[in-house]
């Protein structure tokens, strides 16, 4: 059977190819169960590792939302004794506060999700703000729309706080029944990934978390892979309110953002030179997921192909455009050569070729990480991924 090319032909972008056996062509996505008449409840999850007045005020605000239809769970892994002594004063009915020893962010979130009782969950950051009226409006929205199994999430308008000022933004078309329109709407915004802070159906959050925990590394762009999986899982209900205030923080300048990116690579046991491949990695992993993953409904192959085109085109453009630093890594020259080779490709790139190039590059500084990366994504491409998640390596975030 001839290969089917699916990524961004023309417009200066190479195409990826994929090959599927008859068995692989059988789509096996999971459908969401009908929720029936059960009272739908929201769980607010707050993983916190900061300490100081700002973090304490955010925790106090979250605890104030606790109500019969809103469960609040705070899990503090800061290890700060003063904070640990203060937090119990915020406890109230329907609000649970847990202090634990320092741990990785993925573990903190995973444990919080395990404690969630609501059919929908919202995980917030301890340095951003939510609007009280928006949170208190959520139970009614969930009760009205949450019984629809095609609904994966709820979102609203976002206020972005940066040194230049405040802007308000709402993602386009994420409420569409068409997954391609949802992904296109998400990609049309060039700012920080604020959609990450949405209210998710708990089944969707749990399914995507299992996949992320199985991944060999967790890097700074993986919040975008998470959002891709959420968008593919179903449509978003739009809350007609200002919902979340996002402080851009270290992500506001190129220098501090890339320093944070490199922190993730180093925490994952990779050399800073891997930062050169940031958007190639995001494009490859997202496209591989779109074409092969079973974590979202079983879309027809042509529909998956169209979505993969959108994703890889956007990420490959960023890969070619963005200047990435390596902080004088000894592997910078090898990274530059690989980037030039891939960016200059005029033919088709296969998944197998991209995976081999990435893994071969990782092997220059960590054969163990290179093999783990290759094995995982090779299993995704052939749908051999083991069902038992393995602990991912994550940087503190």
Buried (B, 14 or more C-beta within 10 A) or exposed (E): EEEBBBBBEEEEBBBBBBBBEEEBEEEEEBEBEEBEEEEBBBBBBBBBBBBEEBBBEBBBBBBBBBBEBBBBBBBBBBBBEEBBEBBEEBEEEBBBBBBBEEBBBBBBBBBBBEEBEBBBBBBBBBBBBBBEEBBBBBBEBBBEBBBBBEBBBBBBBBBBBBEEEEEEBBBBBBBBEBBBBBBBBBBEBEEBBBBBBBBBBBBBBBBBBBBBBBBBBBBBBBBBBBBBBBBBBBBBBBBEBBBBBBBBBEBBEEEEBBBBBBBBBBBBBBBBBBBBBBBBBBBBBBBBBBBBBBBBBEBEBEEBBBBBBBBBBBBBBBBBEEEBBBEEBEBBEBBEEBBEEBBEBEEBBBBBBBBEBBBEBBBBBBEEBBBBBBBBBBBBBBBEBEEEBEEBBBBEB
